Amino acid sequence: MEKLASSTATVPTRQFLFQLQHSLFPVPTFTTPKPFHRNRTELLSQLCFSSRHRRFQAFANKQDQLWLCEEPQELEEEEEEEEEDSYLDDDDDASFLSLSDKPDRNIALLDDYETEELDLDCGPDHRSGYVALLGKPNVGKSTLANQMIGQKLSIVTDKPQTTRHRILCICSGSDYQMILYDTPGVLQKEMHKLDSMMMKNVRSAAVNADCVLVLVDARKAPEKIDEVLEEGIGDLKDKPPTLLILNKKDLVKPGEVAKKLEWYEKFTDVDEVIPVSAKYGHGVEDVKDWIMSKLPYGPAYYPKDIVSEHPERFFVSEIVREKIFMQYRNEIPYACQVNVVNYKARLNAKDYIQVEILVEKNSQKIILIGREGKALKLLATAARLDVEDFLQKKVYLEIEVKVKENWRQDEGLLKHYGYGGQIRVL
């Protein structure tokens, strides 16, 4: 640290920041899974990198001075270890942002590694920001997200609570970039630890949002959305602009849609109400125009041809889980956790993908496999075809069913599977 502190006067800001970063966080020896490009077969780089990191880099390049912190001070060896732990330990509450505060995206530590340059010169009129999609289960959040980016990323079924994770979808144009958070449906009652951790995903998406979209089902009687707003943005000091979307208008008579629009405009605390049919794309451009009017001016956080930062194996597991929802009934889809345990890309053969499905009871395993394994074979075939269509390549998909009792109540296991992510102070 002494060497770094003494060189701050002569070393350019960006170089100094990378020296500081490498001293605190050695270059990892593993390879982070690759995010998706719009054409799916092309991949961005060897490592995912933080959007806030980009904005800070752009600012640092222009200012050529380190304003993030004052002149570095010497740290004792034990203090340095404690500081590193505060960044790396997921269970350290001190390193997390309060859900009542919004993160400052202009300030960030260089927490990730970039292997190729990103063109940040988007012009003064370029808009960019985060958009949270909130709503109760089965109101069409995933369908709307897929429509807005122009391809299917979030899985869609006719069963409620299909979405478990906070899915990041990126919608880009020449003068804008919308980063959509497709969130799990807001639950009235939490039955498992999994449910409470999914609600953390909803809150964390809302904390990071520049504007919020609340979806309601046009077929149902009008009701106040206080519960949804309280779950998502109730604790925020500064409320973001909020749009209420009356979805599934294609299933309701025009006169009924007009009455419900009038009711929501009168009895809900939102900025505007727009009727849409996410399934057919009606009204989606109106939603985009509203978002554009609310997003702040700023650079692109991601390359314009990127549609998500999630890796391939995440989407493979989601496709398998979608087929489970479509093929099985009752409690079976909700008791399943899908993990990709092995993914081997092969040059002269089909890619090899090994998937495990966890269930809570042996009886559920029996139902999932079916007589003589026929049900599981049907599931594997349907999933393989969709995976091949998504990846644009042939794959060999192997599925194994295992019993893990009460996995939905195991907080440590749920964190390992990526549920209940918290926002770090960056």
Buried (B, 14 or more C-beta within 10 A) or exposed (E): BEEBEEEBEEBEBBEBBBBBBEEBBEEEEEEBBBBBBBEBEEBBBEBBBBBBBBBBBBBBEEEEEBEBEEEBEEEEEEEBEEEBEEBEEEEEEEBBBEBEBBBEBEBBBBBBBBEEEBEBEBEEEBBBBBBBBBBBBBBBBBBBBBBBBEEBBBBBBEBEBBBBBBBBBBBBEEEBBBBBBBBBBBBEEEEBBBBBBBBBBBBBBBBBBBBBBBBBBBEEEBBEBEBBBEBBBBBBEEEBBBBBBBBBBBEBEEEEBEEBBEBBEEEBEBBBBBBBBBBEBBBBEBBBEBBBEBBEEBBBBBBBEBBBBBBBBBBBBBBBBBBBBBBBEEEBBBBBBBBBEEBEEEEEEBBBBBBBBBBBEEEBBEBBBBEEEEBBEEBBEBBBBBBBEBBEEEBEBBBEBEEEEEBBEBEEBBBEBBBBBBBBBB
